[in-house]
């Protein structure tokens, strides 16, 4: 019995890195599928834009970084007030066009708040506040309550954003506060700018080495394309087709003729300045 127990523990420890990085499936939370096409409800995201413009800067390597250490008490209070206003919003009574930027901004602002609440920290993965013995990071913790429902970052992304809109560009919009993640944009998403920002985020990431590189004819991609392959066509060929859509001419030329992915990688270091 002891031998079996030791073997089982060994196998579990070997599998743990895979389990921790396994991506949640898109699983629609029906409660949040409602919307009102005739709604006049609007949300002011300008406080979030002001915060981003003040503390997010693009580094020399093309990666947007956040100056967490410089955030003033006044701006932390402003961020908290913005989040409180979002939680009072009747989201299900909004239009679809307004809901999408609402959820993206909520996700990103909550992520920044989590980092600030635990700063300094080397990686968001070190903020182990999610429930469960083998949980890693903050993604599973219920952080806000909206319309009577408690929500975690995981639920916002995988039970609302991904299943409702089925838009792979969402992965370029939600930011996990890591170097390997797509850029946190320097302005809030709104119904008016969301399409442009989603395309911008896609182009920035696909054409950056942390997103895609071709070395000696081998395609190496961000682990995002492995974890969420179902959102990018459901196969390696589907991922490549997606990348071709946003690749600049030089990269597109390298991608032509490739039939598979050689490797994937991700840098969980904090995206701090």
C-alpha positions as CSV (number, residue, x, y, z in Angstrom):
1,X,0.0,0.0,0.0
2,X,2.8,2.4,0.8
3,X,4.5,1.6,-2.5
4,X,1.3,2.3,-4.4
5,X,0.9,5.6,-2.5
6,X,4.5,6.7,-3.2
7,X,4.1,5.8,-6.9
8,X,0.8,7.7,-7.1
9,X,2.4,10.8,-5.4
10,X,5.3,10.7,-7.8
11,X,3.1,10.5,-10.8
12,X,1.0,13.4,-9.4
13,X,4.1,15.5,-8.9
14,X,5.3,14.8,-12.4
15,X,1.9,15.8,-13.8
16,X,1.5,18.9,-11.6
17,X,3.1,21.4,-14.0
18,X,0.8,20.2,-16.8
19,X,-2.2,20.4,-14.5
20,X,-1.4,23.9,-13.3
21,X,-1.0,25.2,-16.8
22,X,-3.9,23.4,-18.4
23,X,-6.3,25.9,-19.9
24,X,-9.9,26.0,-18.7
25,X,-12.5,25.2,-21.3
26,X,-14.9,27.8,-22.6
27,X,-18.1,27.0,-20.6
28,X,-20.9,29.5,-21.0
29,X,-22.5,30.8,-17.8
30,X,-26.0,31.3,-19.2
31,X,-26.9,34.0,-16.6
32,X,-24.5,36.4,-18.4
33,X,-25.7,35.6,-21.9
34,X,-28.6,38.1,-21.6
35,X,-28.4,41.5,-23.3
36,X,-30.7,44.4,-24.4
37,X,-30.1,45.5,-27.9
38,X,-32.1,48.7,-27.2
39,X,-30.3,49.6,-24.0
40,X,-29.0,53.1,-23.5
41,X,-26.8,52.1,-20.5
42,X,-23.2,53.3,-21.0
43,X,-20.1,53.0,-18.8
44,X,-17.5,55.6,-18.3
45,X,-14.1,53.9,-18.7
46,X,-12.1,57.1,-18.7
47,X,-10.7,56.6,-15.2
48,X,-9.2,53.3,-16.3
49,X,-7.8,55.0,-19.5
50,X,-6.2,57.7,-17.3
51,X,-4.6,55.1,-15.1
52,X,-3.2,53.2,-18.1
53,X,-1.9,56.3,-19.8
54,X,-0.1,57.3,-16.6
55,X,1.5,53.9,-15.7
56,X,1.8,51.8,-18.8
57,X,4.8,52.4,-21.1
58,X,6.2,50.4,-24.0
59,X,9.7,49.1,-23.3
60,X,12.5,49.1,-25.9
61,X,11.7,45.5,-26.8
62,X,8.1,46.3,-27.7
63,X,6.5,44.9,-24.5
64,X,4.2,47.2,-22.6
65,X,5.2,47.4,-18.9
66,X,3.4,48.7,-15.8
67,X,5.1,50.9,-13.3
68,X,3.3,49.2,-10.3
69,X,5.8,50.7,-7.8
70,X,5.0,54.3,-8.8
71,X,1.2,54.0,-8.4
72,X,0.1,56.7,-5.9
73,X,-2.4,56.2,-3.1
74,X,-4.7,58.6,-4.9
75,X,-4.6,56.5,-8.1
76,X,-5.1,53.3,-6.2
77,X,-8.2,54.8,-4.7
78,X,-9.3,55.9,-8.2
79,X,-8.9,52.4,-9.5
80,X,-10.9,51.0,-6.6
81,X,-13.7,53.5,-7.2
82,X,-13.7,52.6,-10.9
83,X,-14.0,48.9,-10.1
84,X,-16.8,49.6,-7.6
85,X,-18.7,51.5,-10.3
86,X,-18.3,48.5,-12.6
87,X,-19.7,46.2,-10.0
88,X,-22.9,48.3,-9.7
89,X,-23.5,48.1,-13.5
90,X,-26.5,46.2,-14.7
91,X,-24.5,44.3,-17.3
92,X,-27.3,42.0,-18.6
93,X,-29.3,45.1,-19.5
94,X,-26.5,46.5,-21.7
95,X,-26.1,46.0,-25.4
96,X,-23.7,43.3,-26.7
97,X,-21.4,46.1,-28.1
98,X,-21.1,47.6,-24.6
99,X,-20.7,44.3,-22.7
100,X,-17.6,43.2,-24.5
101,X,-15.4,46.1,-23.5
102,X,-17.0,46.1,-20.1
103,X,-15.8,42.6,-19.3
104,X,-12.3,43.1,-20.9
105,X,-11.7,46.3,-18.8
106,X,-13.0,44.6,-15.7
107,X,-10.7,41.7,-16.2
108,X,-7.6,43.9,-16.7
109,X,-8.4,46.4,-14.0
110,X,-8.9,43.5,-11.5
111,X,-5.6,42.0,-12.5
112,X,-3.8,45.2,-11.9
113,X,-5.5,45.6,-8.5
114,X,-4.4,42.1,-7.6
115,X,-0.8,42.9,-8.4
116,X,-0.9,46.2,-6.5
117,X,-2.4,44.4,-3.5
118,X,0.5,42.0,-3.4
119,X,3.3,44.1,-4.8
120,X,6.3,43.6,-4.9
121,X,6.0,40.1,-6.5
122,X,8.1,38.4,-9.2
123,X,5.2,36.7,-10.9
124,X,1.4,36.7,-10.8
125,X,1.7,33.0,-10.3
126,X,3.2,33.6,-6.9
127,X,-0.1,35.2,-5.7
128,X,-1.6,31.9,-4.6
129,X,-5.0,33.1,-3.4
130,X,-7.1,30.7,-5.5
131,X,-9.0,28.0,-3.7
132,X,-7.7,24.4,-3.9
133,X,-4.5,22.7,-2.7
134,X,-2.9,22.6,-6.1
135,X,-4.2,26.0,-7.4
136,X,-1.7,28.5,-8.6
137,X,-2.2,32.3,-9.0
138,X,-5.3,34.4,-8.3
139,X,-7.5,33.3,-11.2
140,X,-9.8,31.1,-9.3
141,X,-10.6,33.5,-6.4
142,X,-14.0,35.2,-6.4
143,X,-12.9,38.9,-6.6
144,X,-16.1,40.8,-7.3
145,X,-19.9,40.5,-7.1
146,X,-22.0,41.8,-10.0
147,X,-25.8,41.5,-10.1
148,X,-25.6,39.1,-7.1
149,X,-23.1,36.8,-8.7
150,X,-19.6,36.3,-7.4
151,X,-17.0,36.2,-10.2
152,X,-13.4,35.2,-10.6
153,X,-11.0,36.1,-13.3
154,X,-11.3,32.6,-14.7
155,X,-15.0,33.0,-14.9
156,X,-14.9,36.4,-16.6
157,X,-12.5,35.0,-19.3
158,X,-13.7,31.4,-19.8
159,X,-17.4,31.6,-18.9
160,X,-18.3,35.0,-20.3
161,X,-15.9,36.5,-22.8
162,X,-14.7,33.4,-24.7
163,X,-18.0,31.5,-25.0
164,X,-20.3,34.5,-25.7
165,X,-18.1,36.2,-28.4
166,X,-16.1,33.3,-29.7
167,X,-13.4,35.8,-30.8
168,X,-9.8,34.6,-30.6
169,X,-8.7,38.2,-30.4
170,X,-9.9,38.2,-26.8
171,X,-6.7,36.5,-25.9
172,X,-4.8,39.6,-27.1
173,X,-7.1,41.9,-25.0
174,X,-7.1,40.3,-21.5
175,X,-3.8,40.7,-19.8
176,X,-2.3,38.4,-17.2
177,X,0.4,40.8,-16.0
178,X,3.2,38.7,-17.5
179,X,6.0,39.4,-20.0
180,X,4.7,36.5,-22.1
181,X,1.2,37.9,-22.3
182,X,-0.1,40.2,-25.0
183,X,0.3,43.9,-24.3
184,X,-1.9,45.7,-21.8
185,X,-3.1,48.5,-24.0
186,X,-2.6,52.1,-22.9
187,X,-6.3,53.0,-23.2
188,X,-9.5,51.4,-22.1
189,X,-11.6,49.4,-24.5
190,X,-14.9,51.1,-25.5
191,X,-17.6,50.2,-28.0
192,X,-16.1,52.7,-30.4
193,X,-12.4,51.6,-30.3
194,X,-12.7,47.9,-29.5
195,X,-12.3,46.5,-33.0
196,X,-9.2,48.6,-33.7
197,X,-7.7,47.7,-30.4
198,X,-8.3,44.0,-30.8
199,X,-6.6,44.0,-34.2
200,X,-3.8,46.1,-32.9
201,X,-3.2,43.7,-30.0
202,X,-3.2,40.8,-32.4
203,X,-0.7,42.4,-34.8
204,X,1.6,43.4,-31.9
205,X,1.7,40.0,-30.4
206,X,1.9,37.8,-33.6
207,X,4.8,39.9,-34.9
208,X,6.7,39.9,-31.6
209,X,9.2,37.1,-30.8
210,X,7.3,36.2,-27.6
211,X,4.3,35.5,-29.8
212,X,5.8,33.9,-32.9
213,X,9.3,33.0,-34.1
214,X,10.5,30.8,-36.9
215,X,14.0,29.4,-36.3
216,X,15.7,27.2,-38.8
217,X,12.3,26.5,-40.4
218,X,10.8,25.5,-37.1
219,X,7.7,27.4,-35.8
220,X,7.9,28.3,-32.1
221,X,4.8,30.0,-30.6
222,X,3.5,31.4,-27.4
223,X,1.9,28.7,-25.2
224,X,-1.3,30.7,-25.6
225,X,-1.7,29.0,-28.9
226,X,-1.2,25.6,-27.3
227,X,-3.4,26.2,-24.3
228,X,-6.3,27.7,-26.3
229,X,-5.8,25.9,-29.6
230,X,-9.6,25.3,-29.8
231,X,-10.0,29.1,-30.1
232,X,-7.5,29.3,-33.0
233,X,-9.0,26.9,-35.4
234,X,-8.7,23.7,-33.3
235,X,-5.5,22.5,-34.8
236,X,-1.9,23.5,-35.5
237,X,-2.9,24.2,-39.1
238,X,-5.7,26.4,-37.7
239,X,-3.2,28.3,-35.5
240,X,-0.9,28.9,-38.5
241,X,-3.9,30.2,-40.6
242,X,-4.7,32.6,-37.8
243,X,-1.1,33.8,-37.5
244,X,-1.0,34.4,-41.3
245,X,-4.0,36.8,-40.9
246,X,-2.0,39.2,-38.7
247,X,1.6,38.5,-39.7
248,X,3.7,41.2,-41.4
249,X,5.1,40.4,-44.8
250,X,8.5,39.0,-43.5
251,X,6.9,36.7,-41.0
252,X,4.1,35.7,-43.3
253,X,6.7,34.6,-45.8
254,X,8.4,32.4,-43.2
255,X,5.0,30.9,-42.2
256,X,4.1,29.9,-45.7
257,X,4.5,26.2,-46.2
258,X,4.8,25.3,-42.5
259,X,2.4,22.5,-41.5
260,X,3.0,22.3,-37.7
261,X,4.3,23.8,-34.5
262,X,7.7,22.8,-33.3
263,X,7.5,24.1,-29.7
264,X,5.8,26.6,-27.4
265,X,7.0,28.8,-24.6
266,X,5.8,31.4,-22.1
267,X,7.4,33.9,-19.7
268,X,5.5,34.4,-16.4
269,X,7.8,37.2,-15.2
270,X,5.9,40.2,-14.0
271,X,5.4,42.9,-16.7
272,X,6.7,45.6,-14.4
273,X,9.0,48.5,-15.3
